[in-house]
Amino acid sequence: MKCVMCGKGALKEKIVEYEEFGVALGKYKGSVCSACGEVFFDSETAKKIQGQFNSRKIKKAEHLFQRLA
């Protein structure tokens, strides 16, 4: 399958370390473009990643509120 971002590379399944806004959210199976390096996740994996991000965001907010109290 060709990359939908660059149209040049082939997608290969790999385990990739994913981070969002500088926060490491774990390692997940994704399809990585051999040309541009873009990573694609299936919908189930994307939901897991979003859940990790949301839980960490909530924990950080709780920590900040505790420091302000």
Protein Blocks (a to p, Z undefined) as FASTA:
>chain_A
ZZfklomaccddddddddeehiaebjcdddddfklopacddfklmmmmmmmmmmmmmmmm
mmmmmmmZZ
